[in-house]
């Protein structure tokens, strides 16, 4: 019987104005309070096309894309990082809250 190798996935890094954040509170209906790496706490939502791709809970590290309007207050959660991803982000010098 062959040993299965762990499945490696590509690490999604922040681009343009995207930020890394930690979910501090689930407020219901796919809305979460997220403390971002720029020290702003934003009310973030999971866009409809991504709702079934990943489950987010308090304490998770996520990738946030701030809205164009109200960029310091609102944003979209576009990715959820695993625990191994968190360590890799720290190694690469990203500020993980």
Kinemage of the C-alpha trace (Angstrom):
@kinemage 1
@onewidth
@group {chain A} dominant
@subgroup {mainchain}
@vectorlist {calphas} color= white
{ca unk a 1} P 0.000 0.000 0.000
{ca unk a 2} L 1.383 3.394 -0.979
{ca unk a 3} L 1.655 6.234 1.459
{ca unk a 4} L -0.316 9.245 0.338
{ca unk a 5} L 1.592 12.506 0.240
{ca unk a 6} L -0.055 15.565 1.762
{ca unk a 7} L -1.820 17.649 -0.835
{ca unk a 8} L -0.022 20.956 -1.235
{ca unk a 9} L -1.974 23.958 -2.354
{ca unk a 10} L -0.865 27.311 -3.631
{ca unk a 11} L -0.680 29.990 -0.953
{ca unk a 12} L -2.940 32.915 -1.827
{ca unk a 13} L -1.084 36.162 -1.109
{ca unk a 14} L -2.601 39.647 -0.760
{ca unk a 15} L -2.622 41.703 -3.963
{ca unk a 16} L -3.229 45.413 -4.593
{ca unk a 17} L -5.262 46.719 -1.645
{ca unk a 18} L -6.167 43.346 -0.068
{ca unk a 19} L -5.474 42.850 3.643
{ca unk a 20} L -4.972 39.940 6.014
{ca unk a 21} L -7.278 39.881 9.024
{ca unk a 22} L -8.539 37.819 11.957
{ca unk a 23} L -12.256 37.204 12.469
{ca unk a 24} L -13.185 38.616 15.876
{ca unk a 25} L -16.950 38.127 15.862
{ca unk a 26} L -19.593 36.389 13.767
{ca unk a 27} L -22.559 38.750 13.479
{ca unk a 28} L -24.841 36.439 11.480
{ca unk a 29} L -25.998 36.087 7.868
{ca unk a 30} L -22.451 35.747 6.438
{ca unk a 31} L -21.321 38.931 8.215
{ca unk a 32} L -18.203 39.022 10.374
{ca unk a 33} L -16.212 41.617 12.282
{ca unk a 34} L -12.597 41.337 11.114
{ca unk a 35} L -9.527 43.001 12.654
{ca unk a 36} L -7.343 43.754 9.638
{ca unk a 37} L -3.563 44.170 9.394
{ca unk a 38} L -3.972 47.981 9.114
{ca unk a 39} L -5.602 47.975 12.615
{ca unk a 40} L -9.084 48.807 11.277
{ca unk a 41} L -11.987 46.629 12.326
{ca unk a 42} L -14.272 46.068 9.350
{ca unk a 43} L -17.708 44.537 8.936
{ca unk a 44} L -17.021 41.957 6.233
{ca unk a 45} L -19.305 39.701 4.233
{ca unk a 46} L -18.752 36.546 2.224
{ca unk a 47} L -19.892 37.224 -1.365
{ca unk a 48} L -22.634 34.904 -2.626
{ca unk a 49} L -20.393 33.140 -5.147
{ca unk a 50} L -18.026 32.107 -2.324
{ca unk a 51} L -20.517 31.191 0.451
{ca unk a 52} L -20.353 27.460 -0.182
{ca unk a 53} L -16.593 27.262 -0.811
{ca unk a 54} L -15.409 27.795 2.757
{ca unk a 55} L -16.753 28.063 6.297
{ca unk a 56} L -15.526 30.925 8.452
{ca unk a 57} L -15.570 30.973 12.247
{ca unk a 58} L -14.198 33.229 14.979
{ca unk a 59} L -10.405 33.256 15.176
{ca unk a 60} L -9.841 32.329 11.514
{ca unk a 61} L -7.268 34.191 9.428
{ca unk a 62} L -8.865 35.577 6.257
{ca unk a 63} L -8.022 37.666 3.209
{ca unk a 64} L -10.142 40.834 3.023
{ca unk a 65} L -10.791 43.075 0.043
{ca unk a 66} L -12.004 46.473 1.324
{ca unk a 67} L -14.936 48.048 -0.460
{ca unk a 68} L -14.265 51.056 -2.686
{ca unk a 69} L -16.812 53.092 -0.708
{ca unk a 70} L -16.428 52.905 3.103
{ca unk a 71} L -13.050 51.187 2.682
{ca unk a 72} L -12.164 51.681 6.379
{ca unk a 73} L -15.449 50.177 7.586
{ca unk a 74} L -16.578 47.427 5.159
{ca unk a 75} L -15.055 44.643 3.074
{ca unk a 76} L -15.464 41.217 1.477
{ca unk a 77} L -13.865 37.997 2.734
{ca unk a 78} L -12.325 36.382 -0.338
{ca unk a 79} L -10.175 33.608 1.215
{ca unk a 80} L -9.763 31.677 4.474
{ca unk a 81} L -6.263 30.556 5.464
{ca unk a 82} L -5.440 27.272 7.201
{ca unk a 83} L -3.162 27.029 10.249
{ca unk a 84} L -0.196 26.022 8.072
{ca unk a 85} L -0.869 29.007 5.803
{ca unk a 86} L -0.730 31.298 8.850
{ca unk a 87} L 2.812 30.139 9.667
{ca unk a 88} L 3.890 30.520 6.032
{ca unk a 89} L 2.509 34.080 5.927
{ca unk a 90} L 4.516 34.960 9.037
{ca unk a 91} L 7.673 33.475 7.459
{ca unk a 92} L 7.127 35.645 4.381
{ca unk a 93} L 6.894 38.789 6.532
{ca unk a 94} L 3.168 39.526 6.415
{ca unk a 95} L 1.565 41.127 9.462
{ca unk a 96} L -0.937 38.542 10.731
{ca unk a 97} L -3.142 40.050 13.488
